[in-house]
Amino acid sequence: MGYISRRMSDRRVSVRLTRRYDAAPADVWAALTEPDSLRRWLGLPQEVKLSPGGAFHVVFAGEPPEILAGRVREVEPQRLLELEWRYPGEEPSILRLELSGDGQETILVLDHRRLEERLGEAYGAGWTRYLDRLAAEIGR
């Protein structure tokens, strides 16, 4: 489930998606943060330091490859990861991933905010695909 909400004052949008995974929060967290898992569902991790201010750099395939030069803003293992998202050619935005346990399952809420309005729909579709790939990674 997801939606795009608009904030017209600064022409920015947010993408929010909620997913339920048949796995413990520790397993979902590992898939979100461990380099081997990141490589399979998101992109090639170049540098990942899970502490406030730490680098979160991922190389996305393409010609030429593009590097997300992110920074960790907030981290609570197995519960929360918030990044400053700096993708080439875009204004910085904020990506927040929140996990909560629900019995034997985990609920993931992805909130990507302060996106340029022109990019909102593309990010919504892109994150939907990436979260599908994440589900496959968790089910490995």
NORHUFEN-V623565 format. One record per pair of residues at least 24 apart in sequence whose ideal C-beta (glycine too) atoms are under 6 Angstrom apart, sorted by sequence separation. I is the first residue (numbers start at 1). GAP is how many residues later the second one is. D is the distance in Angstrom with one decimal. If there is no record, write none. Layout:
I&GAP&D / I&GAP&D
This chain:
50&25&5.3 / 91&25&5.7 / 56&27&5.3 / 29&49&4.4 / 26&52&5.4 / 25&53&4.6 / 28&71&5.7 / 25&74&4.8 / 25&76&5.0 / 28&78&4.6 / 25&81&4.8 / 22&83&5.6 / 23&83&5.7 / 20&85&5.5 / 21&85&4.9 / 20&87&5.5 / 19&89&4.8 / 18&91&5.2 / 41&92&4.0 / 17&93&4.6 / 41&93&4.7 / 16&95&4.9 / 41&96&4.5 / 15&97&4.6 / 40&97&5.2 / 14&99&4.0 / 37&100&5.5 / 12&102&5.1 / 13&102&5.2 / 31&103&6.0 / 13&104&5.3 / 11&106&4.6 / 31&106&4.9 / 13&107&3.7 / 31&107&5.1 / 15&108&5.0 / 15&109&4.7 / 17&110&5.7 / 19&112&5.3 / 23&115&4.9 / 4&116&4.8 / 21&117&5.3 / 4&120&5.4 / 2&122&6.0
